[in-house]
């Protein structure tokens, strides 16, 4: 079978790693679980043993057909996760394509879930967990930390995948932090990091607050909320 560059397809072949992933989900019978991109079903087969309410979403018709034949009665959706209507699940899991990892994280903002476990490119994981002042701190880091508590659990060698990718992977765990966001600063974060070498006062000309001499990479997620409330007080709830 040819692998699709469109879907960024690489597949986990180490069953022990797959078992570690599912065990980290700490599944309970009856929980609603969403699997993103099951591929050949290495995670699916283990999850199915846990007596949960599993839904899988798979855009590639070849793997979709393979999954529904292998697991009769499974709730399988032939679609990209990026085009899926946001829903509520107890747990979300997936060995996700490297080329749309950021888009998947942003999409998760709209989902209601208790815990998500994802296998991602190692460098991507380092960006996700990076703190202000770290060279890997980015728009993705700041925006995600507003909503999630993210932990890198372990690195996984590229040798555990086929075809063998050029990079290693990491397993990450994501939990909703339920922080109140009085002013959604996503557009401000995006603009700031597009000019990340400039000071805040140079990026936002009408800002004259305490953050004006700092650069985007020095600002915490909460700083961006403060910046949002300063620039757009009408958007700041409770102001």
mmCIF file of the C-alpha atoms, coordinates in Angstrom:
data_MODEL
# 
_entry.id   MODEL 
# 
loop_
_atom_site.group_PDB 
_atom_site.id 
_atom_site.type_symbol 
_atom_site.label_atom_id 
_atom_site.label_alt_id 
_atom_site.label_comp_id 
_atom_site.label_asym_id 
_atom_site.label_entity_id 
_atom_site.label_seq_id 
_atom_site.pdbx_PDB_ins_code 
_atom_site.Cartn_x 
_atom_site.Cartn_y 
_atom_site.Cartn_z 
_atom_site.occupancy 
_atom_site.B_iso_or_equiv 
_atom_site.pdbx_formal_charge 
_atom_site.auth_seq_id 
_atom_site.auth_comp_id 
_atom_site.auth_asym_id 
_atom_site.auth_atom_id 
_atom_site.pdbx_PDB_model_num 
ATOM 1   C CA . UNK A 1 1   ? 0.000   0.000  0.000  1.00 0.00 ? 1   UNK A CA 1 
ATOM 2   C CA . UNK A 1 2   ? 1.297   3.448  -0.933 1.00 0.00 ? 2   UNK A CA 1 
ATOM 3   C CA . UNK A 1 3   ? 1.384   6.020  1.822  1.00 0.00 ? 3   UNK A CA 1 
ATOM 4   C CA . UNK A 1 4   ? -0.212  9.404  1.299  1.00 0.00 ? 4   UNK A CA 1 
ATOM 5   C CA . UNK A 1 5   ? 1.878   12.555 1.565  1.00 0.00 ? 5   UNK A CA 1 
ATOM 6   C CA . UNK A 1 6   ? -1.415  14.458 1.625  1.00 0.00 ? 6   UNK A CA 1 
ATOM 7   C CA . UNK A 1 7   ? -2.232  12.951 5.022  1.00 0.00 ? 7   UNK A CA 1 
ATOM 8   C CA . UNK A 1 8   ? 1.361   12.929 6.303  1.00 0.00 ? 8   UNK A CA 1 
ATOM 9   C CA . UNK A 1 9   ? 1.102   9.212  6.916  1.00 0.00 ? 9   UNK A CA 1 
ATOM 10  C CA . UNK A 1 10  ? 3.534   7.337  9.128  1.00 0.00 ? 10  UNK A CA 1 
ATOM 11  C CA . UNK A 1 11  ? 2.354   4.436  11.257 1.00 0.00 ? 11  UNK A CA 1 
ATOM 12  C CA . UNK A 1 12  ? 3.324   3.164  14.672 1.00 0.00 ? 12  UNK A CA 1 
ATOM 13  C CA . UNK A 1 13  ? 4.453   -0.461 14.457 1.00 0.00 ? 13  UNK A CA 1 
ATOM 14  C CA . UNK A 1 14  ? 5.502   -1.088 18.068 1.00 0.00 ? 14  UNK A CA 1 
ATOM 15  C CA . UNK A 1 15  ? 2.569   -2.686 19.905 1.00 0.00 ? 15  UNK A CA 1 
ATOM 16  C CA . UNK A 1 16  ? 4.179   -2.059 23.300 1.00 0.00 ? 16  UNK A CA 1 
ATOM 17  C CA . UNK A 1 17  ? 4.240   1.692  22.643 1.00 0.00 ? 17  UNK A CA 1 
ATOM 18  C CA . UNK A 1 18  ? 0.579   1.541  21.608 1.00 0.00 ? 18  UNK A CA 1 
ATOM 19  C CA . UNK A 1 19  ? -0.277  -0.236 24.868 1.00 0.00 ? 19  UNK A CA 1 
ATOM 20  C CA . UNK A 1 20  ? 1.554   2.456  26.844 1.00 0.00 ? 20  UNK A CA 1 
ATOM 21  C CA . UNK A 1 21  ? -0.504  5.133  25.092 1.00 0.00 ? 21  UNK A CA 1 
ATOM 22  C CA . UNK A 1 22  ? -3.826  3.465  25.839 1.00 0.00 ? 22  UNK A CA 1 
ATOM 23  C CA . UNK A 1 23  ? -2.826  2.737  29.445 1.00 0.00 ? 23  UNK A CA 1 
ATOM 24  C CA . UNK A 1 24  ? -1.976  6.423  29.925 1.00 0.00 ? 24  UNK A CA 1 
ATOM 25  C CA . UNK A 1 25  ? -5.566  7.274  28.973 1.00 0.00 ? 25  UNK A CA 1 
ATOM 26  C CA . UNK A 1 26  ? -6.733  5.416  32.092 1.00 0.00 ? 26  UNK A CA 1 
ATOM 27  C CA . UNK A 1 27  ? -9.986  4.375  30.418 1.00 0.00 ? 27  UNK A CA 1 
ATOM 28  C CA . UNK A 1 28  ? -13.105 3.420  32.339 1.00 0.00 ? 28  UNK A CA 1 
ATOM 29  C CA . UNK A 1 29  ? -15.969 1.322  30.915 1.00 0.00 ? 29  UNK A CA 1 
ATOM 30  C CA . UNK A 1 30  ? -18.573 3.407  29.133 1.00 0.00 ? 30  UNK A CA 1 
ATOM 31  C CA . UNK A 1 31  ? -16.372 6.446  28.520 1.00 0.00 ? 31  UNK A CA 1 
ATOM 32  C CA . UNK A 1 32  ? -16.764 8.292  25.236 1.00 0.00 ? 32  UNK A CA 1 
ATOM 33  C CA . UNK A 1 33  ? -13.477 8.093  23.351 1.00 0.00 ? 33  UNK A CA 1 
ATOM 34  C CA . UNK A 1 34  ? -12.479 9.710  20.063 1.00 0.00 ? 34  UNK A CA 1 
ATOM 35  C CA . UNK A 1 35  ? -9.530  8.369  18.082 1.00 0.00 ? 35  UNK A CA 1 
ATOM 36  C CA . UNK A 1 36  ? -8.025  10.651 15.454 1.00 0.00 ? 36  UNK A CA 1 
ATOM 37  C CA . UNK A 1 37  ? -6.723  8.847  12.361 1.00 0.00 ? 37  UNK A CA 1 
ATOM 38  C CA . UNK A 1 38  ? -6.717  5.156  13.356 1.00 0.00 ? 38  UNK A CA 1 
ATOM 39  C CA . UNK A 1 39  ? -4.803  4.030  10.251 1.00 0.00 ? 39  UNK A CA 1 
ATOM 40  C CA . UNK A 1 40  ? -4.419  0.260  10.451 1.00 0.00 ? 40  UNK A CA 1 
ATOM 41  C CA . UNK A 1 41  ? -5.962  0.193  13.931 1.00 0.00 ? 41  UNK A CA 1 
ATOM 42  C CA . UNK A 1 42  ? -3.023  -0.507 16.248 1.00 0.00 ? 42  UNK A CA 1 
ATOM 43  C CA . UNK A 1 43  ? -4.546  1.736  18.936 1.00 0.00 ? 43  UNK A CA 1 
ATOM 44  C CA . UNK A 1 44  ? -8.122  0.863  17.978 1.00 0.00 ? 44  UNK A CA 1 
ATOM 45  C CA . UNK A 1 45  ? -7.661  -2.836 18.692 1.00 0.00 ? 45  UNK A CA 1 
ATOM 46  C CA . UNK A 1 46  ? -6.417  -2.138 22.226 1.00 0.00 ? 46  UNK A CA 1 
ATOM 47  C CA . UNK A 1 47  ? -9.077  0.474  22.988 1.00 0.00 ? 47  UNK A CA 1 
ATOM 48  C CA . UNK A 1 48  ? -11.828 -1.892 21.826 1.00 0.00 ? 48  UNK A CA 1 
ATOM 49  C CA . UNK A 1 49  ? -10.869 -4.258 24.652 1.00 0.00 ? 49  UNK A CA 1 
ATOM 50  C CA . UNK A 1 50  ? -11.702 -1.568 27.245 1.00 0.00 ? 50  UNK A CA 1 
ATOM 51  C CA . UNK A 1 51  ? -15.507 -1.635 26.825 1.00 0.00 ? 51  UNK A CA 1 
ATOM 52  C CA . UNK A 1 52  ? -15.734 2.047  25.959 1.00 0.00 ? 52  UNK A CA 1 
ATOM 53  C CA . UNK A 1 53  ? -17.878 3.997  23.507 1.00 0.00 ? 53  UNK A CA 1 
ATOM 54  C CA . UNK A 1 54  ? -15.292 4.518  20.758 1.00 0.00 ? 54  UNK A CA 1 
ATOM 55  C CA . UNK A 1 55  ? -15.588 6.776  17.719 1.00 0.00 ? 55  UNK A CA 1 
ATOM 56  C CA . UNK A 1 56  ? -12.833 6.934  15.109 1.00 0.00 ? 56  UNK A CA 1 
ATOM 57  C CA . UNK A 1 57  ? -12.403 9.588  12.442 1.00 0.00 ? 57  UNK A CA 1 
ATOM 58  C CA . UNK A 1 58  ? -10.376 8.625  9.353  1.00 0.00 ? 58  UNK A CA 1 
ATOM 59  C CA . UNK A 1 59  ? -10.133 10.657 6.106  1.00 0.00 ? 59  UNK A CA 1 
ATOM 60  C CA . UNK A 1 60  ? -8.354  8.041  3.957  1.00 0.00 ? 60  UNK A CA 1 
ATOM 61  C CA . UNK A 1 61  ? -10.909 5.732  2.324  1.00 0.00 ? 61  UNK A CA 1 
ATOM 62  C CA . UNK A 1 62  ? -8.457  2.812  2.315  1.00 0.00 ? 62  UNK A CA 1 
ATOM 63  C CA . UNK A 1 63  ? -7.991  2.807  6.083  1.00 0.00 ? 63  UNK A CA 1 
ATOM 64  C CA . UNK A 1 64  ? -11.624 3.691  6.715  1.00 0.00 ? 64  UNK A CA 1 
ATOM 65  C CA . UNK A 1 65  ? -12.693 0.591  4.760  1.00 0.00 ? 65  UNK A CA 1 
ATOM 66  C CA . UNK A 1 66  ? -10.097 -1.530 6.558  1.00 0.00 ? 66  UNK A CA 1 
ATOM 67  C CA . UNK A 1 67  ? -11.289 -0.334 9.972  1.00 0.00 ? 67  UNK A CA 1 
ATOM 68  C CA . UNK A 1 68  ? -15.013 -0.938 9.383  1.00 0.00 ? 68  UNK A CA 1 
ATOM 69  C CA . UNK A 1 69  ? -14.298 -4.437 8.063  1.00 0.00 ? 69  UNK A CA 1 
ATOM 70  C CA . UNK A 1 70  ? -11.999 -5.282 10.942 1.00 0.00 ? 70  UNK A CA 1 
ATOM 71  C CA . UNK A 1 71  ? -14.231 -3.849 13.668 1.00 0.00 ? 71  UNK A CA 1 
ATOM 72  C CA . UNK A 1 72  ? -17.910 -4.384 12.738 1.00 0.00 ? 72  UNK A CA 1 
ATOM 73  C CA . UNK A 1 73  ? -20.225 -2.066 14.629 1.00 0.00 ? 73  UNK A CA 1 
ATOM 74  C CA . UNK A 1 74  ? -17.509 0.493  15.371 1.00 0.00 ? 74  UNK A CA 1 
ATOM 75  C CA . UNK A 1 75  ? -18.671 4.092  15.037 1.00 0.00 ? 75  UNK A CA 1 
ATOM 76  C CA . UNK A 1 76  ? -16.357 5.196  12.223 1.00 0.00 ? 76  UNK A CA 1 
ATOM 77  C CA . UNK A 1 77  ? -16.551 8.587  10.521 1.00 0.00 ? 77  UNK A CA 1 
ATOM 78  C CA . UNK A 1 78  ? -14.966 9.049  7.095  1.00 0.00 ? 78  UNK A CA 1 
ATOM 79  C CA . UNK A 1 79  ? -13.737 12.589 7.435  1.00 0.00 ? 79  UNK A CA 1 
ATOM 80  C CA . UNK A 1 80  ? -10.788 14.692 8.495  1.00 0.00 ? 80  UNK A CA 1 
ATOM 81  C CA . UNK A 1 81  ? -10.719 15.608 12.175 1.00 0.00 ? 81  UNK A CA 1 
ATOM 82  C CA . UNK A 1 82  ? -10.262 19.197 11.025 1.00 0.00 ? 82  UNK A CA 1 
ATOM 83  C CA . UNK A 1 83  ? -13.703 19.074 9.377  1.00 0.00 ? 83  UNK A CA 1 
ATOM 84  C CA . UNK A 1 84  ? -15.423 17.331 12.281 1.00 0.00 ? 84  UNK A CA 1 
ATOM 85  C CA . UNK A 1 85  ? -18.075 19.233 14.206 1.00 0.00 ? 85  UNK A CA 1 
ATOM 86  C CA . UNK A 1 86  ? -16.834 19.892 17.761 1.00 0.00 ? 86  UNK A CA 1 
ATOM 87  C CA . UNK A 1 87  ? -18.255 17.462 20.281 1.00 0.00 ? 87  UNK A CA 1 
ATOM 88  C CA . UNK A 1 88  ? -17.955 16.189 23.839 1.00 0.00 ? 88  UNK A CA 1 
ATOM 89  C CA . UNK A 1 89  ? -15.749 13.205 24.696 1.00 0.00 ? 89  UNK A CA 1 
ATOM 90  C CA . UNK A 1 90  ? -14.204 11.907 27.877 1.00 0.00 ? 90  UNK A CA 1 
ATOM 91  C CA . UNK A 1 91  ? -10.892 11.048 26.196 1.00 0.00 ? 91  UNK A CA 1 
ATOM 92  C CA . UNK A 1 92  ? -9.248  11.782 22.839 1.00 0.00 ? 92  UNK A CA 1 
ATOM 93  C CA . UNK A 1 93  ? -6.294  9.860  21.418 1.00 0.00 ? 93  UNK A CA 1 
ATOM 94  C CA . UNK A 1 94  ? -4.305  9.824  18.206 1.00 0.00 ? 94  UNK A CA 1 
ATOM 95  C CA . UNK A 1 95  ? -0.934  9.380  16.562 1.00 0.00 ? 95  UNK A CA 1 
ATOM 96  C CA . UNK A 1 96  ? -1.488  12.508 14.532 1.00 0.00 ? 96  UNK A CA 1 
ATOM 97  C CA . UNK A 1 97  ? 0.047   13.604 11.208 1.00 0.00 ? 97  UNK A CA 1 
ATOM 98  C CA . UNK A 1 98  ? 3.055   15.859 11.643 1.00 0.00 ? 98  UNK A CA 1 
ATOM 99  C CA . UNK A 1 99  ? 1.973   18.213 8.871  1.00 0.00 ? 99  UNK A CA 1 
ATOM 100 C CA . UNK A 1 100 ? -1.323  19.274 10.494 1.00 0.00 ? 100 UNK A CA 1 
ATOM 101 C CA . UNK A 1 101 ? -0.394  19.034 14.180 1.00 0.00 ? 101 UNK A CA 1 
ATOM 102 C CA . UNK A 1 102 ? -0.869  22.756 14.856 1.00 0.00 ? 102 UNK A CA 1 
ATOM 103 C CA . UNK A 1 103 ? -4.257  22.735 13.144 1.00 0.00 ? 103 UNK A CA 1 
ATOM 104 C CA . UNK A 1 104 ? -5.347  19.760 15.239 1.00 0.00 ? 104 UNK A CA 1 
ATOM 105 C CA . UNK A 1 105 ? -4.341  21.508 18.470 1.00 0.00 ? 105 UNK A CA 1 
ATOM 106 C CA . UNK A 1 106 ? -6.228  24.656 17.456 1.00 0.00 ? 106 UNK A CA 1 
ATOM 107 C CA . UNK A 1 107 ? -9.256  22.502 16.550 1.00 0.00 ? 107 UNK A CA 1 
ATOM 108 C CA . UNK A 1 108 ? -9.180  20.913 20.004 1.00 0.00 ? 108 UNK A CA 1 
ATOM 109 C CA . UNK A 1 109 ? -9.877  24.339 21.500 1.00 0.00 ? 109 UNK A CA 1 
ATOM 110 C CA . UNK A 1 110 ? -13.519 23.867 20.485 1.00 0.00 ? 110 UNK A CA 1 
ATOM 111 C CA . UNK A 1 111 ? -13.907 20.330 21.841 1.00 0.00 ? 111 UNK A CA 1 
ATOM 112 C CA . UNK A 1 112 ? -15.116 19.390 25.298 1.00 0.00 ? 112 UNK A CA 1 
ATOM 113 C CA . UNK A 1 113 ? -12.905 16.668 26.801 1.00 0.00 ? 113 UNK A CA 1 
ATOM 114 C CA . UNK A 1 114 ? -11.248 15.612 30.040 1.00 0.00 ? 114 UNK A CA 1 
ATOM 115 C CA . UNK A 1 115 ? -7.951  14.336 28.656 1.00 0.00 ? 115 UNK A CA 1 
ATOM 116 C CA . UNK A 1 116 ? -6.266  13.994 25.280 1.00 0.00 ? 116 UNK A CA 1 
ATOM 117 C CA . UNK A 1 117 ? -3.201  11.908 24.486 1.00 0.00 ? 117 UNK A CA 1 
ATOM 118 C CA . UNK A 1 118 ? -1.373  12.571 21.241 1.00 0.00 ? 118 UNK A CA 1 
ATOM 119 C CA . UNK A 1 119 ? 1.752   11.298 19.541 1.00 0.00 ? 119 UNK A CA 1 
ATOM 120 C CA . UNK A 1 120 ? 3.423   14.255 17.836 1.00 0.00 ? 120 UNK A CA 1 
ATOM 121 C CA . UNK A 1 121 ? 6.775   15.240 16.371 1.00 0.00 ? 121 UNK A CA 1 
ATOM 122 C CA . UNK A 1 122 ? 9.270   15.788 19.199 1.00 0.00 ? 122 UNK A CA 1 
ATOM 123 C CA . UNK A 1 123 ? 10.113  19.341 18.149 1.00 0.00 ? 123 UNK A CA 1 
ATOM 124 C CA . UNK A 1 124 ? 6.406   20.134 18.050 1.00 0.00 ? 124 UNK A CA 1 
ATOM 125 C CA . UNK A 1 125 ? 5.985   18.816 21.598 1.00 0.00 ? 125 UNK A CA 1 
ATOM 126 C CA . UNK A 1 126 ? 8.842   21.030 22.767 1.00 0.00 ? 126 UNK A CA 1 
ATOM 127 C CA . UNK A 1 127 ? 7.100   24.059 21.270 1.00 0.00 ? 127 UNK A CA 1 
ATOM 128 C CA . UNK A 1 128 ? 3.836   23.157 22.970 1.00 0.00 ? 128 UNK A CA 1 
ATOM 129 C CA . UNK A 1 129 ? 5.321   22.896 26.449 1.00 0.00 ? 129 UNK A CA 1 
ATOM 130 C CA . UNK A 1 130 ? 7.759   25.824 26.102 1.00 0.00 ? 130 UNK A CA 1 
ATOM 131 C CA . UNK A 1 131 ? 7.523   28.659 28.635 1.00 0.00 ? 131 UNK A CA 1 
ATOM 132 C CA . UNK A 1 132 ? 8.028   32.403 28.075 1.00 0.00 ? 132 UNK A CA 1 
ATOM 133 C CA . UNK A 1 133 ? 11.690  33.189 27.453 1.00 0.00 ? 133 UNK A CA 1 
ATOM 134 C CA . UNK A 1 134 ? 12.389  29.771 25.948 1.00 0.00 ? 134 UNK A CA 1 
ATOM 135 C CA . UNK A 1 135 ? 13.553  29.753 22.326 1.00 0.00 ? 135 UNK A CA 1 
ATOM 136 C CA . UNK A 1 136 ? 10.728  27.337 21.457 1.00 0.00 ? 136 UNK A CA 1 
ATOM 137 C CA . UNK A 1 137 ? 8.019   29.563 22.942 1.00 0.00 ? 137 UNK A CA 1 
ATOM 138 C CA . UNK A 1 138 ? 5.644   30.533 20.150 1.00 0.00 ? 138 UNK A CA 1 
ATOM 139 C CA . UNK A 1 139 ? 2.140   31.522 19.183 1.00 0.00 ? 139 UNK A CA 1 
ATOM 140 C CA . UNK A 1 140 ? 1.192   27.870 19.597 1.00 0.00 ? 140 UNK A CA 1 
ATOM 141 C CA . UNK A 1 141 ? 2.647   27.746 23.124 1.00 0.00 ? 141 UNK A CA 1 
ATOM 142 C CA . UNK A 1 142 ? 0.978   30.925 24.359 1.00 0.00 ? 142 UNK A CA 1 
ATOM 143 C CA . UNK A 1 143 ? -2.426  30.266 22.850 1.00 0.00 ? 143 UNK A CA 1 
ATOM 144 C CA . UNK A 1 144 ? -2.543  26.622 23.953 1.00 0.00 ? 144 UNK A CA 1 
ATOM 145 C CA . UNK A 1 145 ? -1.461  27.368 27.527 1.00 0.00 ? 145 UNK A CA 1 
ATOM 146 C CA . UNK A 1 146 ? -4.494  29.622 27.909 1.00 0.00 ? 146 UNK A CA 1 
ATOM 147 C CA . UNK A 1 147 ? -6.714  26.554 27.597 1.00 0.00 ? 147 UNK A CA 1 
ATOM 148 C CA . UNK A 1 148 ? -4.642  23.491 28.358 1.00 0.00 ? 148 UNK A CA 1 
ATOM 149 C CA . UNK A 1 149 ? -2.210  21.978 30.812 1.00 0.00 ? 149 UNK A CA 1 
ATOM 150 C CA . UNK A 1 150 ? 0.214   20.081 28.576 1.00 0.00 ? 150 UNK A CA 1 
ATOM 151 C CA . UNK A 1 151 ? 2.800   17.523 29.656 1.00 0.00 ? 151 UNK A CA 1 
ATOM 152 C CA . UNK A 1 152 ? 5.366   15.678 27.575 1.00 0.00 ? 152 UNK A CA 1 
ATOM 153 C CA . UNK A 1 153 ? 5.388   12.089 28.832 1.00 0.00 ? 153 UNK A CA 1 
ATOM 154 C CA . UNK A 1 154 ? 8.080   10.374 26.778 1.00 0.00 ? 154 UNK A CA 1 
ATOM 155 C CA . UNK A 1 155 ? 10.023  10.456 23.530 1.00 0.00 ? 155 UNK A CA 1 
ATOM 156 C CA . UNK A 1 156 ? 9.555   7.717  20.943 1.00 0.00 ? 156 UNK A CA 1 
ATOM 157 C CA . UNK A 1 157 ? 12.289  6.823  18.453 1.00 0.00 ? 157 UNK A CA 1 
ATOM 158 C CA . UNK A 1 158 ? 11.562  7.116  14.740 1.00 0.00 ? 158 UNK A CA 1 
ATOM 159 C CA . UNK A 1 159 ? 12.509  3.435  14.466 1.00 0.00 ? 159 UNK A CA 1 
ATOM 160 C CA . UNK A 1 160 ? 9.110   2.533  15.916 1.00 0.00 ? 160 UNK A CA 1 
ATOM 161 C CA . UNK A 1 161 ? 7.309   3.827  12.802 1.00 0.00 ? 161 UNK A CA 1 
ATOM 162 C CA . UNK A 1 162 ? 6.952   2.893  9.158  1.00 0.00 ? 162 UNK A CA 1 
ATOM 163 C CA . UNK A 1 163 ? 7.878   4.276  6.777  1.00 0.00 ? 163 UNK A CA 1 
ATOM 164 C CA . UNK A 1 164 ? 10.665  5.558  9.026  1.00 0.00 ? 164 UNK A CA 1 
ATOM 165 C CA . UNK A 1 165 ? 10.259  9.356  9.377  1.00 0.00 ? 165 UNK A CA 1 
ATOM 166 C CA . UNK A 1 166 ? 13.140  11.804 9.553  1.00 0.00 ? 166 UNK A CA 1 
ATOM 167 C CA . UNK A 1 167 ? 12.289  12.870 13.114 1.00 0.00 ? 167 UNK A CA 1 
ATOM 168 C CA . UNK A 1 168 ? 11.543  11.334 16.500 1.00 0.00 ? 168 UNK A CA 1 
ATOM 169 C CA . UNK A 1 169 ? 8.175   11.646 18.208 1.00 0.00 ? 169 UNK A CA 1 
ATOM 170 C CA . UNK A 1 170 ? 6.834   12.407 21.680 1.00 0.00 ? 170 UNK A CA 1 
ATOM 171 C CA . UNK A 1 171 ? 3.734   11.405 23.607 1.00 0.00 ? 171 UNK A CA 1 
ATOM 172 C CA . UNK A 1 172 ? 1.934   14.355 25.162 1.00 0.00 ? 172 UNK A CA 1 
ATOM 173 C CA . UNK A 1 173 ? -1.017  14.568 27.540 1.00 0.00 ? 173 UNK A CA 1 
ATOM 174 C CA . UNK A 1 174 ? -3.410  17.509 27.346 1.00 0.00 ? 174 UNK A CA 1 
ATOM 175 C CA . UNK A 1 175 ? -5.964  18.499 29.978 1.00 0.00 ? 175 UNK A CA 1 
ATOM 176 C CA . UNK A 1 176 ? -8.410  21.395 29.868 1.00 0.00 ? 176 UNK A CA 1 
ATOM 177 C CA . UNK A 1 177 ? -7.425  23.900 32.568 1.00 0.00 ? 177 UNK A CA 1 
ATOM 178 C CA . UNK A 1 178 ? -10.800 25.713 32.582 1.00 0.00 ? 178 UNK A CA 1 
ATOM 179 C CA . UNK A 1 179 ? -9.142  29.100 33.035 1.00 0.00 ? 179 UNK A CA 1 
ATOM 180 C CA . UNK A 1 180 ? -11.380 32.102 32.592 1.00 0.00 ? 180 UNK A CA 1 
ATOM 181 C CA . UNK A 1 181 ? -10.398 34.104 29.523 1.00 0.00 ? 181 UNK A CA 1 
ATOM 182 C CA . UNK A 1 182 ? -12.041 37.529 29.918 1.00 0.00 ? 182 UNK A CA 1 
ATOM 183 C CA . UNK A 1 183 ? -10.607 38.732 26.605 1.00 0.00 ? 183 UNK A CA 1 
ATOM 184 C CA . UNK A 1 184 ? -9.666  36.214 23.905 1.00 0.00 ? 184 UNK A CA 1 
ATOM 185 C CA . UNK A 1 185 ? -6.200  37.327 22.743 1.00 0.00 ? 185 UNK A CA 1 
ATOM 186 C CA . UNK A 1 186 ? -5.665  34.783 19.930 1.00 0.00 ? 186 UNK A CA 1 
ATOM 187 C CA . UNK A 1 187 ? -5.577  37.436 17.204 1.00 0.00 ? 187 UNK A CA 1 
ATOM 188 C CA . UNK A 1 188 ? -3.193  39.548 19.293 1.00 0.00 ? 188 UNK A CA 1 
ATOM 189 C CA . UNK A 1 189 ? -0.920  36.562 19.937 1.00 0.00 ? 189 UNK A CA 1 
ATOM 190 C CA . UNK A 1 190 ? -0.875  35.760 16.213 1.00 0.00 ? 190 UNK A CA 1 
ATOM 191 C CA . UNK A 1 191 ? 0.024   39.319 15.270 1.00 0.00 ? 191 UNK A CA 1 
ATOM 192 C CA . UNK A 1 192 ? 2.633   39.649 18.016 1.00 0.00 ? 192 UNK A CA 1 
ATOM 193 C CA . UNK A 1 193 ? 4.519   36.494 17.037 1.00 0.00 ? 193 UNK A CA 1 
ATOM 194 C CA . UNK A 1 194 ? 4.478   37.509 13.378 1.00 0.00 ? 194 UNK A CA 1 
ATOM 195 C CA . UNK A 1 195 ? 6.807   40.332 14.541 1.00 0.00 ? 195 UNK A CA 1 
ATOM 196 C CA . UNK A 1 196 ? 8.397   38.545 17.462 1.00 0.00 ? 196 UNK A CA 1 
ATOM 197 C CA . UNK A 1 197 ? 11.689  40.479 17.370 1.00 0.00 ? 197 UNK A CA 1 
ATOM 198 C CA . UNK A 1 198 ? 9.927   43.792 17.950 1.00 0.00 ? 198 UNK A CA 1 
ATOM 199 C CA . UNK A 1 199 ? 8.873   45.261 21.272 1.00 0.00 ? 199 UNK A CA 1 
ATOM 200 C CA . UNK A 1 200 ? 5.193   45.301 22.154 1.00 0.00 ? 200 UNK A CA 1 
ATOM 201 C CA . UNK A 1 201 ? 5.013   49.106 21.858 1.00 0.00 ? 201 UNK A CA 1 
ATOM 202 C CA . UNK A 1 202 ? 6.308   48.846 18.275 1.00 0.00 ? 202 UNK A CA 1 
ATOM 203 C CA . UNK A 1 203 ? 3.787   46.178 17.323 1.00 0.00 ? 203 UNK A CA 1 
ATOM 204 C CA . UNK A 1 204 ? 0.796   47.829 18.971 1.00 0.00 ? 204 UNK A CA 1 
ATOM 205 C CA . UNK A 1 205 ? 1.291   51.572 18.542 1.00 0.00 ? 205 UNK A CA 1 
ATOM 206 C CA . UNK A 1 206 ? -1.523  52.582 20.903 1.00 0.00 ? 206 UNK A CA 1 
ATOM 207 C CA . UNK A 1 207 ? -0.234  50.462 23.789 1.00 0.00 ? 207 UNK A CA 1 
ATOM 208 C CA . UNK A 1 208 ? 1.434   52.328 26.662 1.00 0.00 ? 208 UNK A CA 1 
ATOM 209 C CA . UNK A 1 209 ? 1.186   49.795 29.465 1.00 0.00 ? 209 UNK A CA 1 
ATOM 210 C CA . UNK A 1 210 ? 3.763   47.945 31.594 1.00 0.00 ? 210 UNK A CA 1 
ATOM 211 C CA . UNK A 1 211 ? 4.525   45.388 28.874 1.00 0.00 ? 211 UNK A CA 1 
ATOM 212 C CA . UNK A 1 212 ? 5.574   47.916 26.247 1.00 0.00 ? 212 UNK A CA 1 
ATOM 213 C CA . UNK A 1 213 ? 9.314   47.203 26.397 1.00 0.00 ? 213 UNK A CA 1 
ATOM 214 C CA . UNK A 1 214 ? 8.912   43.445 26.304 1.00 0.00 ? 214 UNK A CA 1 
ATOM 215 C CA . UNK A 1 215 ? 8.946   41.212 23.232 1.00 0.00 ? 215 UNK A CA 1 
ATOM 216 C CA . UNK A 1 216 ? 6.251   38.637 22.425 1.00 0.00 ? 216 UNK A CA 1 
ATOM 217 C CA . UNK A 1 217 ? 8.446   35.745 23.525 1.00 0.00 ? 217 UNK A CA 1 
ATOM 218 C CA . UNK A 1 218 ? 8.665   37.215 27.034 1.00 0.00 ? 218 UNK A CA 1 
ATOM 219 C CA . UNK A 1 219 ? 4.915   37.498 27.597 1.00 0.00 ? 219 UNK A CA 1 
ATOM 220 C CA . UNK A 1 220 ? 2.962   34.890 29.530 1.00 0.00 ? 220 UNK A CA 1 
ATOM 221 C CA . UNK A 1 221 ? -0.481  33.811 28.303 1.00 0.00 ? 221 UNK A CA 1 
ATOM 222 C CA . UNK A 1 222 ? -1.959  35.963 31.076 1.00 0.00 ? 222 UNK A CA 1 
ATOM 223 C CA . UNK A 1 223 ? 0.067   38.944 29.837 1.00 0.00 ? 223 UNK A CA 1 
ATOM 224 C CA . UNK A 1 224 ? -1.616  38.556 26.460 1.00 0.00 ? 224 UNK A CA 1 
ATOM 225 C CA . UNK A 1 225 ? -5.022  38.666 28.162 1.00 0.00 ? 225 UNK A CA 1 
ATOM 226 C CA . UNK A 1 226 ? -3.998  41.921 29.893 1.00 0.00 ? 226 UNK A CA 1 
ATOM 227 C CA . UNK A 1 227 ? -2.782  43.264 26.566 1.00 0.00 ? 227 UNK A CA 1 
ATOM 228 C CA . UNK A 1 228 ? -6.093  42.323 24.964 1.00 0.00 ? 228 UNK A CA 1 
ATOM 229 C CA . UNK A 1 229 ? -8.082  44.102 27.686 1.00 0.00 ? 229 UNK A CA 1 
ATOM 230 C CA . UNK A 1 230 ? -5.927  47.227 27.303 1.00 0.00 ? 230 UNK A CA 1 
ATOM 231 C CA . UNK A 1 231 ? -6.251  47.348 23.522 1.00 0.00 ? 231 UNK A CA 1 
ATOM 232 C CA . UNK A 1 232 ? -9.877  46.243 23.324 1.00 0.00 ? 232 UNK A CA 1 
ATOM 233 C CA . UNK A 1 233 ? -11.643 47.075 26.600 1.00 0.00 ? 233 UNK A CA 1 
ATOM 234 C CA . UNK A 1 234 ? -15.008 46.473 24.932 1.00 0.00 ? 234 UNK A CA 1 
ATOM 235 C CA . UNK A 1 235 ? -13.990 42.821 24.474 1.00 0.00 ? 235 UNK A CA 1 
ATOM 236 C CA . UNK A 1 236 ? -12.880 42.409 28.076 1.00 0.00 ? 236 UNK A CA 1 
ATOM 237 C CA . UNK A 1 237 ? -15.682 40.767 30.028 1.00 0.00 ? 237 UNK A CA 1 
ATOM 238 C CA . UNK A 1 238 ? -16.262 42.358 33.387 1.00 0.00 ? 238 UNK A CA 1 
ATOM 239 C CA . UNK A 1 239 ? -14.451 45.559 32.438 1.00 0.00 ? 239 UNK A CA 1 
# 
